[in-house]
Amino acid sequence: MKRFKKILLIMVCVLITTGCFNKKLNKDLTCEKSLESGYSRTENYSFEEGVVSKLEWITASPLEEEDLDYLTELFETEKEKIKDIAACEIKNDISDEIYTETLSCNVKDMSDADIKEVFGDNIVIKSTREEIIENYDHGQGMTCE
């Protein structure tokens, strides 16, 4: 019986270290929100060891001519804010009708100071998959799968 318990314990340890129990915790997550106005937001998360390791946030909005200067200035401000953070990249795309901004970060490669600089106190960054889903289930208008 002792030998059986020892073998069972070894098997459990191997399963845990190989990630067999963590497949759901590490499954990618996409959260989306769209409004009738044409605004949309997509947040893609990747996880390692159950917490966010990479993210990509995409925001798209209808482009009104009078908003172009404001959006360009806002983008330049955000770009300046993260220019020294190697783990993040921000880019924008301006088409005839849609303004799109994409922020991509390898969170696992960021220091706490970098995270605070880019995301402020956004708790999503240090959350698990289930915590992100639960956060958006409370009236945020985002659907996650």
PyMOL commands that set and color helices and strands:
alter all, ss='L'
color gray80, all
select helices_A, chain A and resi 2-17+20-22+65-82+107-109+112-119+123-126+129-136
alter helices_A, ss='H'
color red, helices_A
select strands_A, chain A and resi 29-34+40-48+51-62+88-94+98-106+143-144
alter strands_A, ss='S'
color yellow, strands_A
deselect
rebuild
show_as cartoon
